[in-house]
Amino acid sequence: MSIESGDVIRLIEQFLKENNLHSSLEALQNETGVSLNTVDDISTFKENILKGRWDAVLSSVEQAHVPQIKRIELYEQIIIELAETRDIIPARALLRQTEPMEILRLNEPDRYLNLERLLSRTSFDAAQIYRERGSKEALRSSIAEELLNQVDTAPTSRLLTLLSQSIKWQQQQGIIAKDVPHNLFLGQTQEIKPAEDKLPCKLLATIKFPKNQSPKSLAFSPKGTHLVTGSADGFIELWNCITGKIANELKYQAEGALMMMEGAVTALSFSHNGELICSGANDGKLKIWKASSGSGIKRFSAAHSETITCVTFSDDDTQVLSGGFDSILRIHGLKSGKMLKEFRGHIAPVNSVIFSTDMTRIVSSSEDGTVRIWDVTTGNCMHAIVPSTEKLGLSAPAAHSALAIPGSPTEFVVCTKSPNIYVISMDGQIRRSFSADKSTCNVFLAAAVSPKGKYIYAVSDTSVLHCFDLETGNASTVKTKIPIADVLGIACHPILNIAAFFSSDRRIPIWTA
């Protein structure tokens, strides 16, 4: 279906007319040669002619750009009827001060003079006038028929209606987010402005995976426009994090050409500029993708000997840090395509890794219950901390989450597989700890820090979302029940109060404040 430029111009002209921008409307019609030629309602327009409601008729005709010959016939009839009712002053104004009558005077002077004489008479002989021209009703009917052939009608606000329909369709397709400001003129999502941290407590959307498939990892893009997921069947997909629909504005996804790894995608991370995605798989392979095109730009075939559990980019996006089931941390260079450095010391799978703000330290957490702080330059372990004093058998509870705190370069959060969460300094000191009520938490399974670093969110084995104030240590009295069991991970939106959760269930519930 092709769109005619004339139709677009008419849509704009209707908008100008409805908003009383008459000078702009006239200028556009004159410059383009495209006339609107519409009236608000055909039936009303016809009735106004047949009933002789000439003020309304003239207003409609003026805006509709009826051909001059038809205007002359109309004006002539109006002048005659005004003469009949002895409204001589408005009749003379119409005769002497309007463009159609001036054209009549120049082209048909005798016909024009007849009208002047008619208005100069002291009486109106209706029988003579209408005997020569036909009955008043017949003349009105003829004029109505002629004018109706010149004009159309269209529903009001067509331009705004079509734009609204287009936006709604794009929202349904996941191209435009429903609750995110969109610049219609530029065709871009407006920058999302930060909000005060609040606990996500209600369902916003749900991403559903096909039968026999499940998510294994997820991450938000730095600007918060997308949520990327990795699945058990190796697919990597970008979603609208507001609607929960696939991001079909990305051409490769709309065409079904998804990013894919050979094994289950067990770790994901965006680069800080949002242009790259790093994915790690259960076969130990690591791959770098271009988010906008879905093309793979770097592959590390032997990044780890076993499942990769966590990945993160360096501050300048030139390196990737990874950890895995092999208990090793490794830094990989994106330019060289080689492993640059490794860190050994954990005796069980590494669960999470983060860089310090100044890029001089690395923090890792492990199933062995320890949190280690490493020197990036030397590769040495500077501190090994066992945060949890509780014992599970012969070992300490696993430390499954080491989390950076926005705006705090000297501290980080550690969540263990226990009812306890810790704030630890970069020099290895436990600064604060938080404990959950055992009525809603035996152990925490996953945790995240709110966008501005005010709160810690942690999901318990009872699927309850707990919230702790990082500054005061107070626990929120609101306990939100997440609709999936055995949560494996949680990710917080970088700007908005939105959190996404995943487990071996086929669903990813997305919650908002």
Disulfide bonds with the S-S distance in Angstrom:
none
